[in-house]
Amino acid sequence: MSLKKLFLTAAAAVVWAAIQPGTLSAQTSGVGTDGYTRVLWRATDGSVSVWRVDANLNYIDSHIYGPYDGWTPLSLAVSSNNRTYLLWRNTNGQAALWWLDQNLGFGNSVTTDPYYGWIPETLSVGTASPYDLRLIWKNTNGSVSIWTFNADLNYQNAKAYGPYFGYDPGPASAAAKGHLLRNQSSSSSDGDARAAAAMKAQGPSVVIPMPQTPMPQPR
């Protein structure tokens, strides 16, 4: 079997596994209304390869982005408008959200401030118009904050929950101690110059105070 066939066979297995029930800290696949599955591959150097796979799990095309200095790819979500959204985390605690078009080309991005103790974890997207995104932050003290953005990555609202005694929101503490990439070349082997420029831009483009809303103990 050729290397390409072996790789594509493995990819089909990954796609099949991705739709099975399981516990994941971040989503790495999604299906658009066009019937294509988007799959996120994370490379050891911090770059990502985003694939499109058809309904029969046949490879269609892909796009490589990164690596970008200090940034780690976390999560992927696909909207019903067939945009693909990517979440990145910086070593300083910032989050970056991207949207990619139907052909996996870079569309736009937004970067948040870092917040002490808060770690961006994952994102999800609404299945109907207006296709709002939810960005999940987890605090090392056990709190969770949920932010909403519209389809064009404009911030809308946020609420914080917890901490609650005896409840664990997930792997935020582990994520803080996990492998974070540093001192990598800010280039892309098959990416978009605008994407690279967005990741190298100095300073956040969104400054949002982390909400501290007291919420009732879950029952």
Kinemage of the C-alpha trace (Angstrom):
@kinemage 1
@onewidth
@group {chain A} dominant
@subgroup {mainchain}
@vectorlist {calphas} color= white
{ca met a 1} P 0.000 0.000 0.000
{ca ser a 2} L 1.364 3.443 -0.932
{ca leu a 3} L 2.082 6.017 1.770
{ca lys a 4} L -0.723 8.265 0.466
{ca lys a 5} L -3.276 5.429 0.547
{ca leu a 6} L -2.138 4.465 4.027
{ca phe a 7} L -2.519 8.049 5.223
{ca leu a 8} L -5.979 8.400 3.705
{ca thr a 9} L -7.071 5.083 5.183
{ca ala a 10} L -5.926 6.274 8.582
{ca ala a 11} L -7.794 9.544 8.021
{ca ala a 12} L -11.011 7.665 7.279
{ca ala a 13} L -10.599 5.776 10.532
{ca val a 14} L -10.057 9.040 12.404
{ca val a 15} L -13.183 10.572 10.873
{ca trp a 16} L -15.216 7.486 11.818
{ca ala a 17} L -13.863 7.618 15.349
{ca ala a 18} L -14.557 11.348 15.598
{ca ile a 19} L -18.310 10.846 15.231
{ca gln a 20} L -18.497 8.118 17.869
{ca pro a 21} L -19.500 9.007 21.457
{ca gly a 22} L -16.591 9.917 23.663
{ca thr a 23} L -15.108 12.410 26.096
{ca leu a 24} L -12.935 15.052 24.471
{ca ser a 25} L -11.556 18.264 25.897
{ca ala a 26} L -11.833 20.012 22.524
{ca gln a 27} L -13.782 19.353 19.355
{ca thr a 28} L -11.623 18.465 16.341
{ca ser a 29} L -14.215 17.739 13.635
{ca gly a 30} L -17.550 18.978 12.344
{ca val a 31} L -19.974 18.579 9.441
{ca gly a 32} L -21.351 21.422 7.323
{ca thr a 33} L -24.665 21.574 5.496
{ca asp a 34} L -22.684 20.897 2.316
{ca gly a 35} L -22.146 17.347 3.605
{ca tyr a 36} L -18.396 17.718 4.021
{ca thr a 37} L -16.687 16.803 7.282
{ca arg a 38} L -13.882 19.113 8.409
{ca val a 39} L -11.105 17.419 10.366
{ca leu a 40} L -8.399 19.179 12.369
{ca trp a 41} L -4.929 17.596 12.426
{ca arg a 42} L -2.420 19.056 14.894
{ca ala a 43} L 1.260 18.721 13.973
{ca thr a 44} L 4.015 18.387 16.551
{ca asp a 45} L 5.472 21.723 15.384
{ca gly a 46} L 2.225 23.585 16.213
{ca ser a 47} L 0.865 23.846 12.681
{ca val a 48} L -2.561 22.525 11.670
{ca ser a 49} L -3.901 20.787 8.608
{ca val a 50} L -7.643 21.243 8.084
{ca trp a 51} L -9.188 18.612 5.823
{ca arg a 52} L -12.467 18.296 3.966
{ca val a 53} L -13.846 14.775 3.634
{ca asp a 54} L -17.027 13.886 1.732
{ca ala a 55} L -20.013 11.892 2.964
{ca asn a 56} L -18.277 8.650 1.924
{ca leu a 57} L -15.156 9.666 3.899
{ca asn a 58} L -13.143 10.357 0.760
{ca tyr a 59} L -10.444 13.016 1.097
{ca ile a 60} L -11.327 16.153 -0.935
{ca asp a 61} L -8.781 18.841 -0.067
{ca ser a 62} L -6.927 20.471 2.817
{ca his a 63} L -5.140 23.611 3.976
{ca ile a 64} L -2.123 23.958 6.276
{ca tyr a 65} L -1.681 26.903 8.657
{ca gly a 66} L 1.240 27.686 10.945
{ca pro a 67} L 3.228 27.180 12.988
{ca tyr a 68} L 2.892 30.549 14.707
{ca asp a 69} L 5.213 31.572 17.526
{ca gly a 70} L 3.640 30.881 20.909
{ca trp a 71} L 0.288 29.638 19.566
{ca thr a 72} L -1.226 26.176 20.085
{ca pro a 73} L -4.257 24.992 18.055
{ca leu a 74} L -7.076 23.776 20.286
{ca ser a 75} L -10.422 23.257 18.636
{ca leu a 76} L -12.503 23.304 15.454
{ca ala a 77} L -16.214 23.900 14.912
{ca val a 78} L -18.285 23.994 11.714
{ca ser a 79} L -21.323 26.201 11.200
{ca ser a 80} L -24.420 25.589 9.093
{ca asn a 81} L -23.201 28.415 6.856
{ca asn a 82} L -20.229 26.095 6.081
{ca arg a 83} L -17.670 28.292 7.769
{ca thr a 84} L -15.014 26.506 9.789
{ca tyr a 85} L -13.947 28.118 13.066
{ca leu a 86} L -10.596 27.512 14.748
{ca leu a 87} L -9.543 28.266 18.327
{ca trp a 88} L -5.889 28.919 19.226
{ca arg a 89} L -4.295 29.527 22.655
{ca asn a 90} L -1.169 31.585 23.241
{ca thr a 91} L 1.432 30.896 25.911
{ca asn a 92} L 0.450 34.221 27.512
{ca gly a 93} L -3.179 33.099 27.897
{ca gln a 94} L -4.702 34.900 24.912
{ca ala a 95} L -7.273 33.217 22.687
{ca ala a 96} L -7.507 33.677 18.927
{ca leu a 97} L -10.623 32.815 16.932
{ca trp a 98} L -10.521 32.329 13.167
{ca trp a 99} L -13.101 31.679 10.523
{ca leu a 100} L -12.289 29.834 7.320
{ca asp a 101} L -14.454 29.921 4.210
{ca gln a 102} L -16.140 26.939 2.549
{ca asn a 103} L -12.886 26.128 0.745
{ca leu a 104} L -10.838 26.377 3.978
{ca gly a 105} L -9.330 29.753 3.047
{ca phe a 106} L -8.579 32.197 5.877
{ca gly a 107} L -11.387 34.713 6.324
{ca asn a 108} L -10.754 36.767 9.455
{ca ser a 109} L -9.659 36.518 13.082
{ca val a 110} L -10.033 38.140 16.487
{ca thr a 111} L -7.699 37.957 19.494
{ca thr a 112} L -8.653 38.446 23.148
{ca asp a 113} L -6.726 39.771 26.113
{ca pro a 114} L -5.126 37.266 28.484
{ca tyr a 115} L -6.922 36.936 31.852
{ca tyr a 116} L -5.116 35.755 34.962
{ca gly a 117} L -6.134 32.195 35.880
{ca trp a 118} L -8.371 31.779 32.815
{ca ile a 119} L -7.573 29.329 30.015
{ca pro a 120} L -9.430 29.149 26.668
{ca glu a 121} L -10.580 25.562 26.202
{ca thr a 122} L -12.974 24.937 23.325
{ca leu a 123} L -15.694 26.402 21.148
{ca ser a 124} L -19.000 25.432 19.570
{ca val a 125} L -21.295 27.057 17.019
{ca gly a 126} L -25.053 27.355 16.622
{ca thr a 127} L -26.676 25.185 13.963
{ca ala a 128} L -29.121 27.846 12.780
{ca ser a 129} L -28.932 31.520 11.828
{ca pro a 130} L -27.359 33.730 13.172
{ca tyr a 131} L -24.721 30.992 13.763
{ca asp a 132} L -23.409 32.381 17.052
{ca leu a 133} L -20.223 30.935 18.546
{ca arg a 134} L -19.621 29.960 22.161
{ca leu a 135} L -16.078 30.201 23.484
{ca ile a 136} L -15.492 28.315 26.740
{ca trp a 137} L -12.901 29.522 29.265
{ca lys a 138} L -12.007 27.534 32.385
{ca asn a 139} L -10.362 28.909 35.481
{ca thr a 140} L -7.861 27.087 37.630
{ca asn a 141} L -10.174 27.769 40.606
{ca gly a 142} L -12.962 25.697 39.005
{ca ser a 143} L -14.999 28.467 37.373
{ca val a 144} L -16.284 28.459 33.797
{ca ser a 145} L -16.977 31.454 31.562
{ca ile a 146} L -19.007 31.271 28.346
{ca trp a 147} L -18.578 33.964 25.709
{ca thr a 148} L -20.701 34.461 22.603
{ca phe a 149} L -19.571 35.871 19.265
{ca asn a 150} L -21.528 36.337 16.071
{ca ala a 151} L -20.589 34.613 12.817
{ca asp a 152} L -18.173 37.444 11.954
{ca leu a 153} L -16.406 37.104 15.338
{ca asn a 154} L -17.883 40.214 16.946
{ca tyr a 155} L -18.138 39.818 20.737
{ca gln a 156} L -21.717 39.791 22.070
{ca asn a 157} L -22.046 38.609 25.668
{ca ala a 158} L -20.491 36.550 28.450
{ca lys a 159} L -21.367 34.933 31.778
{ca ala a 160} L -19.280 33.228 34.446
{ca tyr a 161} L -20.341 30.244 36.556
{ca gly a 162} L -18.856 28.853 39.756
{ca pro a 163} L -16.735 27.719 41.365
{ca tyr a 164} L -18.945 25.171 43.083
{ca phe a 165} L -17.699 22.880 45.809
{ca gly a 166} L -17.422 19.283 44.601
{ca tyr a 167} L -17.844 20.105 40.904
{ca asp a 168} L -15.032 19.939 38.341
{ca pro a 169} L -15.489 21.893 35.082
{ca gly a 170} L -12.788 19.961 33.234
{ca pro a 171} L -9.082 19.945 32.435
{ca ala a 172} L -8.233 23.624 32.843
{ca ser a 173} L -5.486 23.005 35.380
{ca ala a 174} L -4.034 20.235 33.237
{ca ala a 175} L -4.162 22.478 30.184
{ca ala a 176} L -2.186 25.146 32.013
{ca lys a 177} L 0.577 22.620 32.656
{ca gly a 178} L 0.391 21.024 29.222
{ca his a 179} L 2.721 21.330 26.272
{ca leu a 180} L 2.727 24.892 24.900
{ca leu a 181} L 4.801 25.658 21.855
{ca arg a 182} L 7.465 28.348 21.949
{ca asn a 183} L 10.075 29.873 19.679
{ca gln a 184} L 8.676 28.532 16.423
{ca ser a 185} L 9.011 30.190 13.052
{ca ser a 186} L 5.912 32.228 12.236
{ca ser a 187} L 5.350 30.825 8.787
{ca ser a 188} L 3.004 28.514 6.943
{ca ser a 189} L 3.893 25.850 4.416
{ca asp a 190} L 0.510 26.189 2.697
{ca gly a 191} L -1.211 29.003 4.520
{ca asp a 192} L -2.387 32.535 4.011
{ca ala a 193} L -0.201 35.593 4.549
{ca arg a 194} L -3.105 37.352 6.271
{ca ala a 195} L -3.414 34.465 8.709
{ca ala a 196} L 0.276 34.663 9.580
{ca ala a 197} L 0.051 38.439 9.934
{ca ala a 198} L -2.935 38.102 12.266
{ca met a 199} L -1.005 35.775 14.555
{ca lys a 200} L 2.038 38.068 14.636
{ca ala a 201} L 0.059 41.255 15.302
{ca gln a 202} L 1.064 42.986 18.518
{ca gly a 203} L -1.630 43.550 21.105
{ca pro a 204} L -5.198 42.225 21.361
{ca ser a 205} L -7.937 43.327 18.969
{ca val a 206} L -10.659 42.621 21.539
{ca val a 207} L -10.475 43.838 25.138
{ca ile a 208} L -13.290 42.320 27.176
{ca pro a 209} L -13.486 42.191 30.985
{ca met a 210} L -13.866 38.637 32.229
{ca pro a 211} L -17.363 38.464 33.769
{ca gln a 212} L -17.735 37.660 37.451
{ca thr a 213} L -21.440 36.850 37.623
{ca pro a 214} L -22.516 34.998 40.789
{ca met a 215} L -24.611 32.000 39.806
{ca pro a 216} L -26.604 29.466 41.885
{ca gln a 217} L -25.107 26.131 42.861
{ca pro a 218} L -26.050 23.475 40.241
{ca arg a 219} L -28.476 20.801 41.436
